[in-house]
């Protein structure tokens, strides 16, 4: 990709699971073409604004409502607003003149990919999950290339368009994977961008039942989300467990590095980071994820021996505590999980995607 200044629009977002793969692709583009101009066309949510501001990428908020899970009136408002959303997207593409539009999922992606098709601009989409969202299922018909992360998701798209790239992971996570392990007994708890409350209440109770079984020096790093930070900190203090508790951590590479076990939801981007870092995991999928995709995401790691998984509705603190204690006490088993996680890693995913996008631009 050379000649005049390269311009790329990356569209989607609304959750870290959508946004962070887009950032990873943008980082790879900038690594190759430092003068490239990349514009994120996404939502006005805090995760998008704060994430993009941290990395210094340009952003434009698109106005488009959701369809799935929006209720009858919400769907009606979205349908009535689609023409205006498409006009907004057409105006943006005509002004910015991108060589390529890259979609990372979420309802905002729709009008931008449709506008790209109407203007003859090459478009590609990336599907992080085992089961594609509604937007990507439809947009797969318009995109020239569909990048996939988890085997099995290809059945939702035309085979000739599919490319199994894996899920792009940000550069700082990849660098952290190359660093030495601390060897400390550290439990990292990640609730994800939604549905963290049950994990936040379950984990202190589970650990409280196994304190005498845990190794010396055991400590916790706990990402709680906004609602439960203070309550969770109090719960760990009551147990007299050393715990670093925050609503959100900006420097994920720092908190991943010392973790010897991760208890987490099963969002696709988190799972990709766990495999790149080679971390043993206990997964508790968010039970209300669309099409139960988190459980299906987790199946991929469980089948490989990289993780254990529990359904939230069937899980007791005692069961979870036993699982955590077993993994901490059995170094050989934990190392096997770490090794199997590493076998699933695709640290080259962003480079593979950019290689294919270069071909789309050249063949335009």
C-alpha distance (Angstrom), angle and dihedral (degrees) to the residues before:
residue distance angle dihedral
X1 . . .
X2 3.74 . .
X3 3.79 141.7 .
X4 3.80 116.7 64.5
X5 3.77 119.3 20.5
X6 3.78 110.4 -62.4
X7 3.81 114.7 -124.5
X8 3.80 123.1 -167.5
X9 3.79 131.2 176.6
X10 3.81 117.0 -151.5
X11 3.78 111.4 -166.2
X12 3.78 133.7 -168.4
X13 3.77 134.5 46.4
X14 3.77 134.5 132.3
X15 3.81 92.8 145.2
X16 3.79 133.1 46.4
X17 3.80 88.2 -115.6
X18 3.79 89.8 64.8
X19 3.79 99.1 33.1
X20 3.81 102.5 47.7
X21 3.84 96.7 57.4
X22 3.81 87.0 52.2
X23 3.80 90.2 51.5
X24 3.83 89.9 49.6
X25 3.81 90.7 53.7
X26 3.81 90.6 46.4
X27 3.81 90.4 51.6
X28 3.80 90.5 53.1
X29 3.80 91.9 49.2
X30 3.80 90.8 50.5
X31 3.79 90.8 47.3
X32 3.79 89.1 58.1
X33 3.79 98.3 34.0
X34 3.82 109.9 26.0
X35 3.79 91.3 -178.2
X36 3.80 94.1 52.2
X37 3.79 115.8 122.3
X38 3.79 114.9 -136.6
X39 3.79 123.7 -172.3
X40 3.80 123.4 -168.4
X41 3.81 112.6 -148.3
X42 3.78 104.2 -164.9
X43 3.77 148.7 119.5
X44 3.76 129.8 -50.0
X45 3.80 92.0 -119.7
X46 3.78 119.7 131.0
X47 3.81 93.3 -116.0
X48 3.80 89.8 60.5
X49 3.79 96.6 42.9
X50 3.80 96.1 45.2
X51 3.80 95.4 40.6
X52 3.78 95.2 49.8
X53 3.80 93.7 42.6
X54 3.80 89.2 55.2
X55 3.80 92.4 53.9
X56 3.78 94.9 40.4
X57 3.80 98.6 -121.6
X58 3.78 123.6 147.9
X59 3.80 115.7 -109.7
X60 3.78 137.7 -165.7
X61 3.80 122.5 -169.2
X62 3.80 114.4 -132.1
X63 3.79 122.0 -156.0
X64 3.76 111.2 -132.6
X65 3.80 131.6 128.5
X66 3.78 130.2 -138.6
X67 3.80 126.2 -102.5
X68 3.78 105.9 -169.0
X69 3.79 113.7 71.7
X70 3.81 92.8 0.5
X71 3.81 96.7 114.2
X72 3.78 125.6 -124.9
X73 3.81 96.9 -67.7
X74 3.79 92.3 43.6
X75 3.79 91.3 51.3
X76 3.79 90.5 48.5
X77 3.81 91.9 51.5
X78 3.79 90.4 48.3
X79 3.81 93.2 49.5
X80 3.79 92.1 48.7
X81 3.80 90.0 48.8
X82 3.80 97.1 49.1
X83 3.84 96.3 90.7
X84 3.80 90.7 53.8
X85 3.82 90.5 46.4
X86 3.79 90.6 52.1
X87 3.81 92.0 48.9
X88 3.81 89.2 50.3
X89 3.81 90.6 50.7
X90 3.81 92.8 47.7
X91 3.79 90.3 51.2
X92 3.80 91.4 49.9
X93 3.80 93.9 50.3
X94 3.79 93.2 46.7
X95 3.80 90.5 51.0
X96 3.81 97.7 43.5
X97 3.82 97.4 36.5
X98 3.82 98.1 -154.0
X99 3.79 122.1 -164.0
X100 3.81 88.6 -144.9
X101 3.80 140.7 9.8
X102 3.81 116.2 -144.6
X103 3.81 119.2 -166.3
X104 3.80 122.4 -156.1
X105 3.81 99.1 -177.7
X106 3.77 137.6 -91.6
X107 3.78 129.6 103.9
X108 3.82 93.5 -79.4
X109 3.80 88.4 67.4
X110 3.80 92.7 68.9
X111 3.81 104.4 73.4
X112 3.82 92.7 39.8
X113 3.82 94.4 52.8
X114 3.81 91.0 44.6
X115 3.80 90.0 50.3
X116 3.81 90.4 50.0
X117 3.81 90.2 52.9
X118 3.80 91.7 49.9
X119 3.81 91.4 50.2
X120 3.81 95.2 44.7
X121 3.81 93.9 -114.4
X122 3.84 114.6 147.5
X123 3.79 112.4 -109.2
X124 3.79 133.1 -168.6
X125 3.78 131.7 179.9
X126 3.78 133.5 -154.7
X127 3.81 123.0 -145.8
X128 3.79 113.6 -159.1
X129 3.80 99.7 -178.7
X130 3.78 137.2 69.3
X131 3.82 89.2 -118.9
X132 3.82 115.4 40.9
X133 3.77 120.1 -127.1
X134 3.80 120.7 -114.4
X135 3.80 93.6 -99.3
X136 3.79 95.3 52.7
X137 3.80 93.5 44.7
X138 3.78 89.4 59.6
X139 3.79 97.1 37.2
X140 3.79 91.8 52.6
X141 3.80 85.9 77.9
X142 3.81 91.5 59.2
X143 3.79 101.5 37.5
X144 3.79 120.3 89.4
X145 3.79 92.7 -144.6
X146 3.83 132.0 25.9
X147 3.81 114.6 -159.9
X148 3.80 115.6 -155.4
X149 3.80 133.8 -159.8
X150 3.80 106.7 -172.7
X151 3.81 126.6 42.0
X152 3.80 112.6 -111.3
X153 3.79 97.1 40.5
X154 3.82 89.8 91.6
X155 3.80 90.5 79.3
X156 3.81 89.2 75.3
X157 3.82 93.7 60.1
X158 3.78 140.7 49.4
X159 3.81 106.2 -81.1
X160 3.81 95.6 -134.6
X161 3.82 90.4 60.7
X162 3.80 97.0 48.7
X163 3.78 124.8 103.3
X164 3.80 120.8 177.1
X165 3.80 101.6 -139.8
X166 3.77 102.5 149.9
X167 3.80 122.5 -128.6
X168 3.84 115.2 -55.0
X169 3.80 114.1 -119.4
X170 3.80 124.7 -157.2
X171 3.79 118.2 -101.2
X172 3.80 95.3 -115.1
X173 3.81 90.3 57.8
X174 3.80 91.6 50.3
X175 3.81 90.3 49.8
X176 3.81 90.8 49.6
X177 3.80 89.3 54.4
X178 3.80 89.5 61.6
X179 3.80 92.7 54.1
X180 3.81 126.2 94.2
X181 3.80 121.6 -89.5
X182 3.80 116.0 -111.9
X183 3.80 92.6 -138.8
X184 3.80 89.7 -141.9
X185 3.83 122.0 135.5
X186 3.80 97.2 -110.7
X187 3.80 125.7 162.6
X188 3.81 114.1 -156.7
X189 3.81 116.7 -161.8
X190 3.81 119.7 -163.4
X191 3.78 119.7 -177.8
X192 3.76 97.2 -178.3
X193 3.78 127.6 -135.5
X194 3.83 93.2 -58.7
X195 3.75 138.3 22.9
X196 3.81 96.8 28.0
X197 3.82 97.4 133.9
X198 3.80 97.1 84.9
X199 3.81 91.3 49.8
X200 3.78 91.0 47.4
X201 3.80 92.1 56.5
X202 3.80 96.4 36.5
X203 3.81 100.0 52.0
X204 3.83 101.2 58.0
X205 3.81 89.7 47.4
X206 3.82 91.6 48.1
X207 3.81 93.5 48.3
X208 3.80 91.5 43.8
X209 3.79 89.0 63.2
X210 3.81 94.8 54.4
X211 3.81 103.9 37.6
X212 3.80 93.5 120.1
X213 3.83 90.2 53.6
X214 3.79 96.8 52.8
X215 3.82 122.6 96.9
X216 3.78 123.4 -103.7
X217 3.77 113.3 -86.5
X218 3.81 93.4 29.9
X219 3.77 112.8 163.0
X220 3.79 139.4 168.1
X221 3.80 135.8 -131.0
X222 3.80 109.0 -164.7
X223 3.81 128.8 -173.1
X224 3.80 104.6 -165.2
X225 3.80 109.7 171.2
X226 3.80 120.6 -121.0
X227 3.79 101.0 -67.4
X228 3.79 101.4 55.3
X229 3.80 106.6 35.5
X230 3.81 97.9 107.0
X231 3.80 96.1 39.1
X232 3.81 91.7 48.9
X233 3.79 92.5 48.7
X234 3.80 89.7 51.8
X235 3.81 90.9 49.3
X236 3.81 92.6 54.8
X237 3.79 91.8 43.9
X238 3.80 89.8 53.4
X239 3.82 89.3 54.1
X240 3.83 90.0 47.3
X241 3.82 89.4 -125.8
X242 3.80 117.2 148.7
X243 3.79 103.8 -117.9
X244 3.79 136.7 170.0
X245 3.79 103.3 -151.1
X246 3.80 125.3 -176.0
X247 3.77 136.8 156.0
X248 3.81 89.8 -125.4
X249 3.76 135.9 -3.1
X250 3.78 117.5 -142.3
X251 3.80 94.9 -169.1
X252 3.78 100.3 59.1
X253 3.80 93.1 166.3
X254 3.82 89.5 62.3
X255 3.80 94.9 53.4
X256 3.79 95.5 40.7
X257 3.81 93.9 53.2
X258 3.84 100.4 69.8
X259 3.82 96.1 37.4
X260 3.78 115.6 117.8
X261 3.83 92.1 179.5
X262 3.80 130.9 18.8
X263 3.80 124.7 -156.1
X264 3.76 107.7 -163.6
X265 3.76 151.1 146.5
X266 3.80 113.0 -98.4
X267 3.78 103.7 -112.0
X268 3.80 110.6 154.2
X269 3.79 96.3 -120.7
X270 3.80 93.2 50.6
X271 3.81 89.6 49.5
X272 3.81 91.0 50.7
X273 3.81 89.6 52.2
X274 3.82 91.3 48.9
X275 3.80 91.6 53.3
X276 3.80 94.0 47.1
X277 3.81 89.2 50.2
X278 3.80 93.1 42.4
X279 3.81 95.4 -127.6
X280 3.80 127.4 165.8
X281 3.79 110.2 -126.5
X282 3.77 145.2 -167.0
X283 3.80 107.5 -153.9
X284 3.80 126.1 -155.2
X285 3.83 105.5 -179.2
X286 3.79 119.6 -143.8
X287 3.82 99.8 -104.3
X288 3.81 95.7 -147.3
X289 3.82 97.6 51.9
X290 3.81 112.7 132.4
X291 3.82 111.8 -85.3
X292 3.82 87.7 -3.6
X293 3.80 86.2 -83.2
X294 3.81 95.3 157.5
X295 3.79 92.7 62.4
X296 3.80 89.9 47.7
X297 3.80 89.9 48.5
X298 3.79 89.7 52.6
X299 3.81 92.3 49.6
X300 3.81 87.9 68.4
X301 3.82 92.2 61.1
X302 3.79 94.9 38.6
X303 3.81 92.0 52.8
X304 3.81 89.0 53.4
X305 3.81 92.9 50.3
X306 3.81 92.3 -114.0
X307 3.80 98.2 117.1
X308 3.78 146.9 14.8
X309 3.79 117.9 -130.6
X310 3.80 134.7 -158.1
X311 3.79 130.7 -173.4
X312 3.78 109.0 -122.6
X313 3.80 94.4 -135.7
X314 3.82 91.7 55.7
X315 3.80 97.9 40.9
X316 3.79 125.4 106.5
X317 3.81 125.0 -171.0
X318 3.81 88.8 -115.4
X319 3.82 92.8 55.1
X320 3.78 92.0 47.7
X321 3.79 92.0 45.9
X322 3.80 91.8 52.4
X323 3.81 91.0 51.1
X324 3.80 92.3 50.1
X325 3.81 92.8 46.8
X326 3.82 92.5 48.7
X327 3.80 92.8 52.5
X328 3.81 93.6 46.9
X329 3.79 92.9 47.4
X330 3.80 96.0 46.4
X331 3.80 108.1 63.5
X332 3.80 92.9 175.4
X333 3.79 92.9 54.2
X334 3.80 92.3 46.6
X335 3.81 92.6 49.4
X336 3.81 89.2 50.6
X337 3.82 89.6 54.2
X338 3.80 90.1 48.9
X339 3.80 91.3 50.0
X340 3.79 92.4 49.1
X341 3.80 91.1 48.3
X342 3.79 89.9 53.3
X343 3.79 90.7 53.3
X344 3.81 89.3 61.4
X345 3.81 93.9 49.5
X346 3.80 120.5 119.2
X347 3.82 104.0 -172.2
X348 3.81 89.1 160.6
X349 3.84 92.9 59.5
X350 3.81 96.2 107.7
X351 3.82 91.7 48.0
X352 3.81 91.2 49.3
X353 3.80 91.2 51.1
X354 3.80 93.4 48.6
X355 3.82 90.6 48.1
X356 3.80 89.9 56.5
X357 3.80 92.9 43.1
X358 3.80 89.3 54.3
X359 3.80 88.2 57.8
X360 3.80 91.1 51.2
X361 3.79 91.4 51.9
X362 3.80 94.0 47.1
X363 3.82 92.1 48.7
X364 3.79 93.2 48.3
